[in-house]
Structures are given as structure tokens and as C-alpha cells.
Amino acid sequence: MSDGEHFLSGGPNNHPACHRTAKSHVDPQSVENFRRKLKYFFMSPCQKYRARGRKPWKMMLQILKIAIITFQLVSFGLSNEMMVTFKEGNIVAFKHFFLKNYQDRNKDYALYTKHEVHDHILYIINRYLHLQDLTVDNHAFERIDEVFTPLSVCQELYRHANILPVNETFDIDPHVETECLYFYPFSLFKKDDLENDMNLTLDFQRLLAVNIYLKVKAINLQTVHYKELPDCYDFAINIKFDNHAHSGKIKITLRSDVQIKVCKDWNVSGSNLHYQLIVLFDCVVICSCLLSLILCTRSVYKGVLLQFEYITFASIYHNKRVCWSERMEFINGWYILIIISDTLTIAGSVLKICIQSKELTNYDVCSILLGTATMLVWTGVMRYFSFFQKYYILILTLQAALPNVIRFSFCAVMIFLSYCFCGWIVLGPHHENFRSFNTVANCLFSMINGDEIYSTFTKIRDKNDLVWMFSRMYIYTFVPLFTFMILSLFIALFTDTYETIKVSRFSSAATTAAVVQEIASRCFDFLCKLCKNCGLTFY
């Protein structure tokens, strides 16, 4: 069959929507030039180097990026770890400082008598007023415009409540009112005087909660050891006496919202050189990612142009409508992934420089940007494994199994949610792991992994017979269903796909990529010696 006849046949994939009859008049030189151009586009970096001596700059740049971005992430991770350690250490210190007789093993810190409630409130106020004399750290009171921020004791009360359990009667106005008392630092109170002067009256029939609000400032000095500039912290502490249940048990919780600020005036000897080196390294990372972003964007742009050229070529010379599956072969998804990772790295590095210079303190945002970027960088390098079929088998298996996995997961999630709702409603009042929908989902997911099964059984053994029987049926049906059936079938999806891929890839089964790439299979110059896996056949 001559070039003037059917030069673009369907090859192994004769899809009726993609392939039609060819025209009879063709320019052989144009066809040959386009074959070479298309073949070169689908070559690996090593093949391009052997064909034209073009060095694989993008590949070398991606390997360099892995090293420098990982080092940057580790460096920032150490700083972030010091920040988290300081916050958590302060919260533990506040619990020991403000909560009377608090111990770390106390998961359920509660009071049961009126005297204990009054005594603990007085204890907190007294400790706050003498904070700077008692604390071993550099804690201080918040001061705004030379005025100290007071400690607030606020009661949440029903507007009216008359409860008579003996007569089984009650009269409640559910509207909630708030009453607050304020205590300023450096007020000279003794404990007895404080109790008399603060005029705190607790009506436990109306009482819903007592909230104590206070603010404490601190400086994280542990960063000085690493020649980094410290941050200033504002701790907004809330100590809550919760009586919403009116069960005779008032649970106490201490929570703290932390705001990290830039210190107003700071000086750390020897920190300038260390800071300059860190900023210089971050600039190197930004430049590397910017160069990678430009190169990958250019490659994607060239692929788009070649796609339109291929569509025009097929339409003019072959009267063929190109399928979307063929068109997408020109869009390299790995380059898109690298572009996203470069964008995140540049944004994270700029934010990191601002944090190092104490212009900003958005540690969480920076950690998300850098962490996600590093994950994508490591994943993006797998593109170069695609040139080696044995090493690329994981990605091929995931790609092929994805449609079936999505359909299978949809059904599995429906069954999982049904168990979550059922366990939340039935077992929630009787088991702490089922008190909220979120904890139910976590507990059931742990059961799939083999955890929480024994503790779930033992914690519900003393409940009534009906609940006990239901819990056994609930767990005995959930564990075998998900562990032995659903999970096994889920694994079987990947196993079956892997076996199919292994057979098809090594027996040279036809793929959509082969359909596109065979357009260059009759190129009889040096390029043909390097690429023998091309698709669309020319006659």
C-alpha cells in the first residue's frame, strides 16, 4: 500500500468514531516530517539525548528539587515542632497552675459539691492575681494602652428556674442570661477578703456554666538556641465549669486559643548571619521551582500545540476525527502535577521567608503549602519511572483500577455510613466511643484495622441485656463484613488489575497511547532505532 493511499490506518485499535478512510493524495515529505516531530515528542529524556544530544535538564532539575525542597521542609519542620511543643507545654502548665489538684492522668476532671465549686473558682482567681510571682516561666499579663486585661468570671444562667424533684415539678424560662465579674491584676486581695469582696453567688438550679476568661502573654525563647528569632504568644484561656446536664457532676475543662504575634522589639546576638543563610537557601528553592515551572509550562504548551497540529494533520490528510482519549495523550499529567507542586513551593517559601523575618506568623498555612508541595515533588519524579515498565507497574495498576475502585468504594461507604448512624443512635448513650458521629466513624475504622474491638466489648458489658445483645450482633456483623469480605474484595480489585496489566503490557497489547504514537513507526532514520513501541501505522 503506497503513501498516496491509506497512510493513516487504525492499527490495532480500529475505533469507528476515531478512524475513517484516508484521502488519496499526500505530501510524503510533510508526512515524514510530522512523524519525526511526533516521535521525538514521545521520547524519553535518555532517548532524546542519544538522538540529538539534548541533555535532560528537566529530569536533573527535578532530582535537585527533591534534595533542596526536602531539606527546606525538614528545616521548617524543626521550627514548627518547637512552636507546637511550646504551645502544648504551656497548656499543660496552665492546667497544673490554675486547676487545683490537677494531675495529667485525670481525663475526667470534675467537681461534685457546692463548696468545691466555690473553692476552685477562688483558687483560679487567686493564682491569676499572683501569676508573675508564682510561675517559673516568662508569663505576663496582657496590657492594652497601659491598662491590664482583667480576669472575667461569667455565669450562664436560666432567666428563671424552679425545680422540685420531690414533687416532680419544674418551672423554667429557657432564656439564658450572662452575668460577669472582673478582677484586675495586682489587686491586693487575701483569700478571705477575695471571697467577701467578689460577691459571687451561684444559683445551682439556674446555673448552666461558669466561664473564666483570662489572657496571658509569653515569649518562645527555645528558638534562640538555634539562632532563630523568637515569637510572642498570646494565650486566651477559657476555664469552663459545665453544669448543662444538671446531673450532680460539674466537669471542668481548660482550653486555650493561641495567637502568635511578631515581637515589637527584639535582638538576638549572632542571628543575622543564620537568618541570611536561611533566606538565601529559600531564594535558591524559589529560583529552582520557578525554572522548573517555566520548563514544565513550556512543555505543556508545546504538547497543546502539537495536539492541534495532529488534529489538523489527521483531518486534512486522512479525514479523521480525533478522539478525546487520543488528544489527552499530548497533555502530560505529570507536568501538571509538577506545575502545581512548584506553585505551592514558591508560595510556601515566600511565606517561610516572611515567618523567618517575623513579618508573619502563619505557621499552619506554611506547613500545609510546603508539606503538600514536597509530597507532590516526590510523586512527580515517578514520571521518569514510566520509561521503565517494571518500575512503573504501581501507577499503571492504580490508573487501570481507579474506575472500579470508585464504584466499589461508593457502595462500601454507604454500608459504612449505615453502621455509623446505627451505632451512634443505639450505642451512643451507653458507650463513650459512640457518643458523636465523628467518634463512631473513628471507632469503626479502627475496628477494620483490628483495634478497639476488645475495649468496645468490655466497656458495654454492664449495660442492660437488650443493649448488650444488640452490641454483640452489631460488632459481630460489622467486623466480618468489612474485614473479611469488603476489604478482601477491595484488595482483589488491585490484584486482578495487576495481573491483567502485567500480561497485557508484556504481550504488547494495544493501548490508546500506541494508537497516537504509531504515526511515527515508519520513520527510517536514527529516531526509529530508539523508539520501537509506537502506534498508528502508516502505509
TIGULO-301732 format. One record per residue (C-alpha): residue in one letter; residue number from 1; x, y, z. Coordinates in steps of 0.25 Angstrom, whole numbers, always signed. Layout:
BEGIN
<'A' NUM <X Y Z>>
...
This chain:
BEGIN
<'M' 1 <+0 +0 +0>>
<'S' 2 <+6 +13 -4>>
<'D' 3 <+7 +26 +3>>
<'G' 4 <-3 +32 -6>>
<'E' 5 <-13 +22 -1>>
<'H' 6 <-17 +19 +13>>
<'F' 7 <-5 +25 +21>>
<'L' 8 <-12 +26 +34>>
<'S' 9 <-19 +13 +38>>
<'G' 10 <-25 +9 +51>>
<'G' 11 <-14 +0 +55>>
<'P' 12 <-18 -9 +66>>
<'N' 13 <-30 +0 +71>>
<'N' 14 <-40 +1 +59>>
<'H' 15 <-50 +10 +67>>
<'P' 16 <-61 +14 +58>>
<'A' 17 <-62 +28 +64>>
<'C' 18 <-47 +31 +62>>
<'H' 19 <-43 +25 +49>>
<'R' 20 <-49 +28 +35>>
<'T' 21 <-44 +26 +21>>
<'A' 22 <-31 +33 +16>>
<'K' 23 <-30 +43 +5>>
<'S' 24 <-22 +38 -8>>
<'H' 25 <-13 +50 -9>>
<'V' 26 <-2 +52 +1>>
<'D' 27 <+11 +60 +2>>
<'P' 28 <+21 +49 +6>>
<'Q' 29 <+31 +59 +12>>
<'S' 30 <+21 +66 +21>>
<'V' 31 <+16 +53 +26>>
<'E' 32 <+31 +49 +29>>
<'N' 33 <+34 +62 +36>>
<'F' 34 <+22 +61 +45>>
<'R' 35 <+25 +46 +48>>
<'R' 36 <+39 +51 +53>>
<'K' 37 <+33 +62 +61>>
<'L' 38 <+23 +53 +67>>
<'K' 39 <+33 +42 +70>>
<'Y' 40 <+42 +52 +77>>
<'F' 41 <+31 +57 +86>>
<'F' 42 <+28 +44 +92>>
<'M' 43 <+43 +40 +94>>
<'S' 44 <+49 +39 +108>>
<'P' 45 <+59 +48 +113>>
<'C' 46 <+70 +38 +110>>
<'Q' 47 <+65 +35 +96>>
<'K' 48 <+65 +50 +93>>
<'Y' 49 <+80 +51 +98>>
<'R' 50 <+84 +39 +89>>
<'A' 51 <+76 +44 +77>>
<'R' 52 <+80 +59 +77>>
<'G' 53 <+90 +61 +89>>
<'R' 54 <+79 +69 +97>>
<'K' 55 <+83 +68 +112>>
<'P' 56 <+71 +64 +121>>
<'W' 57 <+71 +77 +128>>
<'K' 58 <+57 +76 +134>>
<'M' 59 <+60 +62 +140>>
<'M' 60 <+73 +67 +146>>
<'L' 61 <+65 +79 +152>>
<'Q' 62 <+54 +70 +158>>
<'I' 63 <+65 +62 +165>>
<'L' 64 <+71 +74 +170>>
<'K' 65 <+58 +79 +175>>
<'I' 66 <+55 +67 +183>>
<'A' 67 <+68 +69 +191>>
<'I' 68 <+67 +84 +193>>
<'I' 69 <+52 +84 +196>>
<'T' 70 <+53 +72 +206>>
<'F' 71 <+64 +80 +213>>
<'Q' 72 <+55 +92 +213>>
<'L' 73 <+44 +84 +219>>
<'V' 74 <+52 +78 +230>>
<'S' 75 <+58 +91 +234>>
<'F' 76 <+44 +97 +235>>
<'G' 77 <+38 +85 +242>>
<'L' 78 <+48 +87 +253>>
<'S' 79 <+44 +101 +255>>
<'N' 80 <+29 +97 +254>>
<'E' 81 <+32 +86 +264>>
<'M' 82 <+38 +96 +274>>
<'M' 83 <+25 +105 +272>>
<'V' 84 <+16 +93 +275>>
<'T' 85 <+24 +88 +287>>
<'F' 86 <+24 +102 +293>>
<'K' 87 <+8 +103 +291>>
<'E' 88 <+6 +89 +297>>
<'G' 89 <+15 +91 +308>>
<'N' 90 <+9 +104 +312>>
<'I' 91 <-5 +98 +312>>
<'V' 92 <-1 +87 +321>>
<'A' 93 <+6 +97 +330>>
<'F' 94 <-7 +105 +331>>
<'K' 95 <-15 +93 +335>>
<'H' 96 <-5 +90 +346>>
<'F' 97 <-5 +105 +350>>
<'F' 98 <-20 +108 +350>>
<'L' 99 <-27 +95 +353>>
<'K' 100 <-26 +91 +367>>
<'N' 101 <-20 +77 +370>>
<'Y' 102 <-19 +74 +355>>
<'Q' 103 <-12 +62 +350>>
<'D' 104 <-8 +58 +336>>
<'R' 105 <-15 +45 +337>>
<'N' 106 <-29 +52 +340>>
<'K' 107 <-36 +50 +328>>
<'D' 108 <-49 +54 +335>>
<'Y' 109 <-47 +66 +344>>
<'A' 110 <-60 +69 +351>>
<'L' 111 <-66 +74 +364>>
<'Y' 112 <-78 +69 +372>>
<'T' 113 <-81 +79 +383>>
<'K' 114 <-84 +94 +384>>
<'H' 115 <-72 +96 +393>>
<'E' 116 <-63 +90 +383>>
<'V' 117 <-68 +99 +372>>
<'H' 118 <-66 +112 +381>>
<'D' 119 <-53 +107 +385>>
<'H' 120 <-48 +105 +371>>
<'I' 121 <-53 +118 +366>>
<'L' 122 <-46 +125 +377>>
<'Y' 123 <-33 +117 +375>>
<'I' 124 <-33 +121 +360>>
<'I' 125 <-35 +136 +363>>
<'N' 126 <-24 +136 +374>>
<'R' 127 <-14 +129 +365>>
<'Y' 128 <-16 +138 +353>>
<'L' 129 <-15 +151 +362>>
<'H' 130 <-1 +145 +367>>
<'L' 131 <+3 +139 +353>>
<'Q' 132 <+16 +147 +352>>
<'D' 133 <+21 +143 +366>>
<'L' 134 <+18 +128 +365>>
<'T' 135 <+20 +124 +350>>
<'V' 136 <+34 +119 +347>>
<'D' 137 <+33 +123 +332>>
<'N' 138 <+33 +137 +326>>
<'H' 139 <+18 +139 +326>>
<'A' 140 <+12 +152 +328>>
<'F' 141 <-2 +159 +328>>
<'E' 142 <-8 +165 +315>>
<'R' 143 <-8 +180 +315>>
<'I' 144 <-15 +189 +305>>
<'D' 145 <-12 +204 +305>>
<'E' 146 <-5 +203 +319>>
<'V' 147 <-18 +196 +324>>
<'F' 148 <-17 +182 +329>>
<'T' 149 <-27 +172 +323>>
<'P' 150 <-36 +167 +335>>
<'L' 151 <-40 +153 +338>>
<'S' 152 <-54 +150 +335>>
<'V' 153 <-64 +141 +343>>
<'C' 154 <-76 +139 +335>>
<'Q' 155 <-89 +131 +339>>
<'E' 156 <-98 +125 +329>>
<'L' 157 <-112 +124 +336>>
<'Y' 158 <-126 +121 +332>>
<'R' 159 <-134 +134 +334>>
<'H' 160 <-144 +127 +343>>
<'A' 161 <-143 +113 +349>>
<'N' 162 <-151 +106 +360>>
<'I' 163 <-148 +91 +360>>
<'L' 164 <-155 +82 +371>>
<'P' 165 <-151 +67 +369>>
<'V' 166 <-158 +63 +381>>
<'N' 167 <-171 +67 +375>>
<'E' 168 <-167 +64 +361>>
<'T' 169 <-170 +78 +356>>
<'F' 170 <-162 +89 +350>>
<'D' 171 <-163 +103 +344>>
<'I' 172 <-152 +108 +335>>
<'D' 173 <-150 +120 +326>>
<'P' 174 <-140 +115 +316>>
<'H' 175 <-135 +128 +312>>
<'V' 176 <-120 +129 +316>>
<'E' 177 <-114 +141 +323>>
<'T' 178 <-100 +144 +326>>
<'E' 179 <-94 +151 +338>>
<'C' 180 <-79 +155 +339>>
<'L' 181 <-70 +159 +350>>
<'Y' 182 <-56 +165 +346>>
<'F' 183 <-43 +164 +354>>
<'Y' 184 <-31 +173 +350>>
<'P' 185 <-16 +168 +352>>
<'F' 186 <-9 +174 +364>>
<'S' 187 <-21 +175 +372>>
<'L' 188 <-18 +173 +387>>
<'F' 189 <-27 +162 +392>>
<'K' 190 <-25 +152 +402>>
<'K' 191 <-33 +139 +401>>
<'D' 192 <-43 +143 +411>>
<'D' 193 <-44 +157 +406>>
<'L' 194 <-46 +152 +392>>
<'E' 195 <-57 +143 +396>>
<'N' 196 <-64 +154 +403>>
<'D' 197 <-62 +165 +393>>
<'M' 198 <-64 +158 +380>>
<'N' 199 <-79 +156 +383>>
<'L' 200 <-80 +143 +375>>
<'T' 201 <-94 +136 +377>>
<'L' 202 <-96 +123 +370>>
<'D' 203 <-111 +118 +368>>
<'F' 204 <-108 +104 +364>>
<'Q' 205 <-123 +102 +360>>
<'R' 206 <-121 +112 +349>>
<'L' 207 <-107 +110 +346>>
<'L' 208 <-103 +105 +333>>
<'A' 209 <-88 +108 +333>>
<'V' 210 <-77 +117 +339>>
<'N' 211 <-67 +122 +329>>
<'I' 212 <-54 +128 +334>>
<'Y' 213 <-47 +136 +323>>
<'L' 214 <-32 +141 +325>>
<'K' 215 <-21 +145 +316>>
<'V' 216 <-6 +142 +318>>
<'K' 217 <+6 +146 +309>>
<'A' 218 <+19 +138 +307>>
<'I' 219 <+31 +138 +298>>
<'N' 220 <+37 +125 +292>>
<'L' 221 <+51 +126 +295>>
<'Q' 222 <+55 +112 +291>>
<'T' 223 <+57 +117 +277>>
<'V' 224 <+69 +125 +282>>
<'H' 225 <+77 +112 +283>>
<'Y' 226 <+76 +110 +268>>
<'K' 227 <+79 +125 +265>>
<'E' 228 <+65 +128 +261>>
<'L' 229 <+57 +140 +265>>
<'P' 230 <+46 +137 +276>>
<'D' 231 <+31 +139 +274>>
<'C' 232 <+22 +145 +284>>
<'Y' 233 <+10 +137 +288>>
<'D' 234 <-4 +142 +294>>
<'F' 235 <-11 +131 +301>>
<'A' 236 <-27 +133 +302>>
<'I' 237 <-30 +123 +313>>
<'N' 238 <-44 +119 +316>>
<'I' 239 <-47 +110 +328>>
<'K' 240 <-61 +105 +328>>
<'F' 241 <-69 +99 +339>>
<'D' 242 <-80 +91 +331>>
<'N' 243 <-93 +89 +338>>
<'H' 244 <-102 +87 +326>>
<'A' 245 <-106 +73 +329>>
<'H' 246 <-110 +76 +344>>
<'S' 247 <-106 +62 +348>>
<'G' 248 <-98 +66 +360>>
<'K' 249 <-85 +66 +353>>
<'I' 250 <-79 +79 +348>>
<'K' 251 <-68 +76 +338>>
<'I' 252 <-56 +85 +337>>
<'T' 253 <-49 +88 +324>>
<'L' 254 <-37 +97 +321>>
<'R' 255 <-36 +102 +306>>
<'S' 256 <-26 +112 +301>>
<'D' 257 <-27 +119 +287>>
<'V' 258 <-13 +123 +284>>
<'Q' 259 <-9 +135 +275>>
<'I' 260 <+5 +136 +270>>
<'K' 261 <+10 +150 +268>>
<'V' 262 <+23 +157 +264>>
<'C' 263 <+30 +163 +276>>
<'K' 264 <+31 +178 +276>>
<'D' 265 <+46 +179 +279>>
<'W' 266 <+56 +168 +278>>
<'N' 267 <+71 +166 +278>>
<'V' 268 <+78 +152 +277>>
<'S' 269 <+93 +153 +276>>
<'G' 270 <+98 +145 +264>>
<'S' 271 <+85 +142 +258>>
<'N' 272 <+87 +151 +246>>
<'L' 273 <+97 +142 +238>>
<'H' 274 <+88 +130 +241>>
<'Y' 275 <+76 +137 +236>>
<'Q' 276 <+83 +142 +224>>
<'L' 277 <+87 +128 +220>>
<'I' 278 <+73 +122 +222>>
<'V' 279 <+67 +133 +213>>
<'L' 280 <+78 +131 +203>>
<'F' 281 <+75 +116 +203>>
<'D' 282 <+60 +119 +202>>
<'C' 283 <+63 +128 +190>>
<'V' 284 <+70 +117 +183>>
<'V' 285 <+58 +108 +185>>
<'I' 286 <+49 +119 +179>>
<'C' 287 <+58 +120 +167>>
<'S' 288 <+59 +105 +165>>
<'C' 289 <+44 +104 +165>>
<'L' 290 <+42 +116 +156>>
<'L' 291 <+51 +110 +146>>
<'S' 292 <+44 +97 +147>>
<'L' 293 <+31 +103 +146>>
<'I' 294 <+35 +111 +133>>
<'L' 295 <+41 +98 +127>>
<'C' 296 <+28 +89 +130>>
<'T' 297 <+19 +100 +126>>
<'R' 298 <+26 +101 +112>>
<'S' 299 <+26 +86 +111>>
<'V' 300 <+11 +86 +113>>
<'Y' 301 <+9 +98 +103>>
<'K' 302 <+17 +90 +93>>
<'G' 303 <+8 +78 +95>>
<'V' 304 <-4 +86 +93>>
<'L' 305 <+1 +92 +80>>
<'L' 306 <+5 +78 +75>>
<'Q' 307 <-9 +73 +79>>
<'F' 308 <-15 +83 +70>>
<'E' 309 <-5 +80 +59>>
<'Y' 310 <-8 +66 +60>>
<'I' 311 <-23 +69 +59>>
<'T' 312 <-21 +77 +47>>
<'F' 313 <-12 +67 +41>>
<'A' 314 <-22 +56 +43>>
<'S' 315 <-33 +64 +37>>
<'I' 316 <-26 +69 +25>>
<'Y' 317 <-18 +57 +21>>
<'H' 318 <-27 +46 +26>>
<'N' 319 <-41 +52 +28>>
<'K' 320 <-41 +46 +42>>
<'R' 321 <-47 +52 +55>>
<'V' 322 <-38 +50 +67>>
<'C' 323 <-44 +44 +80>>
<'W' 324 <-42 +51 +93>>
<'S' 325 <-34 +39 +98>>
<'E' 326 <-24 +42 +87>>
<'R' 327 <-24 +57 +89>>
<'M' 328 <-21 +55 +104>>
<'E' 329 <-8 +47 +101>>
<'F' 330 <-2 +60 +97>>
<'I' 331 <-5 +66 +111>>
<'N' 332 <+5 +61 +121>>
<'G' 333 <-1 +60 +134>>
<'W' 334 <+12 +58 +141>>
<'Y' 335 <+16 +72 +137>>
<'I' 336 <+3 +78 +142>>
<'L' 337 <+6 +71 +155>>
<'I' 338 <+20 +77 +155>>
<'I' 339 <+14 +91 +152>>
<'I' 340 <+5 +90 +164>>
<'S' 341 <+16 +86 +173>>
<'D' 342 <+25 +97 +168>>
<'T' 343 <+14 +107 +171>>
<'L' 344 <+11 +102 +185>>
<'T' 345 <+26 +102 +188>>
<'I' 346 <+28 +116 +183>>
<'A' 347 <+17 +121 +191>>
<'G' 348 <+21 +113 +203>>
<'S' 349 <+35 +118 +202>>
<'V' 350 <+31 +133 +201>>
<'L' 351 <+23 +131 +213>>
<'K' 352 <+34 +124 +221>>
<'I' 353 <+43 +136 +218>>
<'C' 354 <+33 +145 +224>>
<'I' 355 <+32 +136 +236>>
<'Q' 356 <+47 +136 +238>>
<'S' 357 <+47 +151 +237>>
<'K' 358 <+36 +152 +247>>
<'E' 359 <+27 +159 +237>>
<'L' 360 <+16 +148 +238>>
<'T' 361 <+14 +136 +247>>
<'N' 362 <+5 +127 +239>>
<'Y' 363 <+12 +114 +242>>
<'D' 364 <+0 +105 +239>>
<'V' 365 <-2 +111 +225>>
<'C' 366 <+13 +110 +222>>
<'S' 367 <+13 +96 +227>>
<'I' 368 <+1 +91 +218>>
<'L' 369 <+8 +98 +206>>
<'L' 370 <+22 +92 +208>>
<'G' 371 <+17 +79 +212>>
<'T' 372 <+7 +77 +200>>
<'A' 373 <+18 +82 +191>>
<'T' 374 <+28 +72 +196>>
<'M' 375 <+18 +61 +194>>
<'L' 376 <+15 +65 +180>>
<'V' 377 <+30 +67 +177>>
<'W' 378 <+34 +53 +181>>
<'T' 379 <+21 +47 +174>>
<'G' 380 <+25 +55 +161>>
<'V' 381 <+38 +49 +160>>
<'M' 382 <+31 +35 +157>>
<'R' 383 <+29 +41 +143>>
<'Y' 384 <+43 +37 +140>>
<'F' 385 <+39 +22 +144>>
<'S' 386 <+29 +22 +133>>
<'F' 387 <+40 +19 +123>>
<'F' 388 <+43 +6 +131>>
<'Q' 389 <+31 -3 +131>>
<'K' 390 <+35 -12 +142>>
<'Y' 391 <+37 +0 +151>>
<'Y' 392 <+24 +7 +147>>
<'I' 393 <+15 -4 +149>>
<'L' 394 <+9 +2 +162>>
<'I' 395 <+4 +15 +155>>
<'L' 396 <-1 +7 +143>>
<'T' 397 <-9 -2 +153>>
<'L' 398 <-15 +10 +160>>
<'Q' 399 <-19 +16 +147>>
<'A' 400 <-26 +4 +142>>
<'A' 401 <-33 +0 +155>>
<'L' 402 <-38 +14 +158>>
<'P' 403 <-52 +13 +151>>
<'N' 404 <-55 +0 +158>>
<'V' 405 <-49 +5 +172>>
<'I' 406 <-58 +17 +171>>
<'R' 407 <-71 +9 +168>>
<'F' 408 <-67 -1 +179>>
<'S' 409 <-63 +10 +189>>
<'F' 410 <-77 +17 +187>>
<'C' 411 <-84 +4 +191>>
<'A' 412 <-75 +1 +203>>
<'V' 413 <-76 +16 +208>>
<'M' 414 <-92 +14 +208>>
<'I' 415 <-91 +2 +217>>
<'F' 416 <-81 +8 +226>>
<'L' 417 <-89 +20 +228>>
<'S' 418 <-101 +12 +231>>
<'Y' 419 <-93 +5 +242>>
<'C' 420 <-89 +19 +247>>
<'F' 421 <-103 +24 +248>>
<'C' 422 <-108 +12 +255>>
<'G' 423 <-97 +11 +265>>
<'W' 424 <-98 +26 +268>>
<'I' 425 <-113 +25 +271>>
<'V' 426 <-113 +12 +279>>
<'L' 427 <-100 +11 +286>>
<'G' 428 <-97 +25 +287>>
<'P' 429 <-103 +27 +301>>
<'H' 430 <-96 +14 +306>>
<'H' 431 <-82 +15 +301>>
<'E' 432 <-72 +27 +300>>
<'N' 433 <-67 +23 +287>>
<'F' 434 <-81 +25 +280>>
<'R' 435 <-84 +38 +287>>
<'S' 436 <-83 +46 +274>>
<'F' 437 <-84 +43 +259>>
<'N' 438 <-69 +46 +257>>
<'T' 439 <-64 +37 +269>>
<'V' 440 <-73 +26 +263>>
<'A' 441 <-66 +27 +250>>
<'N' 442 <-53 +27 +256>>
<'C' 443 <-56 +15 +265>>
<'L' 444 <-62 +6 +253>>
<'F' 445 <-50 +10 +245>>
<'S' 446 <-41 +5 +256>>
<'M' 447 <-49 -8 +257>>
<'I' 448 <-46 -10 +242>>
<'N' 449 <-31 -9 +245>>
<'G' 450 <-33 -19 +257>>
<'D' 451 <-33 -8 +268>>
<'E' 452 <-43 -5 +278>>
<'I' 453 <-51 -18 +277>>
<'Y' 454 <-48 -23 +291>>
<'S' 455 <-49 -10 +298>>
<'T' 456 <-63 -8 +291>>
<'F' 457 <-67 -21 +297>>
<'T' 458 <-63 -19 +311>>
<'K' 459 <-68 -5 +313>>
<'I' 460 <-82 -9 +310>>
<'R' 461 <-83 -22 +318>>
<'D' 462 <-90 -15 +329>>
<'K' 463 <-102 -10 +321>>
<'N' 464 <-116 -15 +320>>
<'D' 465 <-118 -28 +313>>
<'L' 466 <-124 -23 +301>>
<'V' 467 <-113 -13 +298>>
<'W' 468 <-103 -23 +301>>
<'M' 469 <-109 -33 +291>>
<'F' 470 <-110 -22 +281>>
<'S' 471 <-96 -18 +282>>
<'R' 472 <-91 -33 +280>>
<'M' 473 <-99 -34 +268>>
<'Y' 474 <-95 -20 +263>>
<'I' 475 <-80 -23 +265>>
<'Y' 476 <-80 -38 +260>>
<'T' 477 <-87 -34 +247>>
<'F' 478 <-78 -21 +244>>
<'V' 479 <-65 -28 +247>>
<'P' 480 <-66 -40 +237>>
<'L' 481 <-73 -32 +227>>
<'F' 482 <-63 -21 +225>>
<'T' 483 <-50 -29 +230>>
<'F' 484 <-52 -42 +222>>
<'M' 485 <-62 -38 +211>>
<'I' 486 <-61 -24 +207>>
<'L' 487 <-46 -22 +210>>
<'S' 488 <-43 -35 +203>>
<'L' 489 <-51 -31 +190>>
<'F' 490 <-44 -17 +190>>
<'I' 491 <-31 -24 +190>>
<'A' 492 <-35 -33 +179>>
<'L' 493 <-38 -22 +170>>
<'F' 494 <-24 -17 +170>>
<'T' 495 <-19 -32 +170>>
<'D' 496 <-27 -35 +157>>
<'T' 497 <-23 -22 +151>>
<'Y' 498 <-9 -24 +153>>
<'E' 499 <-9 -38 +147>>
<'T' 500 <-17 -32 +135>>
<'I' 501 <-7 -21 +133>>
<'K' 502 <+5 -30 +135>>
<'V' 503 <+0 -39 +124>>
<'S' 504 <-4 -28 +114>>
<'R' 505 <+8 -19 +116>>
<'F' 506 <+18 -30 +113>>
<'S' 507 <+10 -36 +102>>
<'S' 508 <+10 -23 +95>>
<'A' 509 <-5 -21 +96>>
<'A' 510 <-11 -9 +88>>
<'T' 511 <-14 +4 +96>>
<'T' 512 <-19 +18 +93>>
<'A' 513 <-5 +23 +94>>
<'A' 514 <+0 +13 +84>>
<'V' 515 <-11 +18 +74>>
<'V' 516 <-5 +32 +75>>
<'Q' 517 <+10 +28 +75>>
<'E' 518 <+9 +19 +63>>
<'I' 519 <+8 +31 +54>>
<'A' 520 <+24 +31 +54>>
<'S' 521 <+26 +16 +53>>
<'R' 522 <+31 +17 +38>>
<'C' 523 <+41 +27 +41>>
<'F' 524 <+54 +21 +35>>
<'D' 525 <+65 +30 +41>>
<'F' 526 <+72 +29 +55>>
<'L' 527 <+60 +32 +62>>
<'C' 528 <+54 +19 +59>>
<'K' 529 <+65 +11 +65>>
<'L' 530 <+62 +18 +79>>
<'C' 531 <+47 +16 +79>>
<'K' 532 <+40 +3 +75>>
<'N' 533 <+27 +4 +83>>
<'C' 534 <+20 +14 +74>>
<'G' 535 <+5 +13 +70>>
<'L' 536 <-2 +18 +57>>
<'T' 537 <+3 +11 +45>>
<'F' 538 <+6 +18 +32>>
<'Y' 539 <+6 +11 +19>>
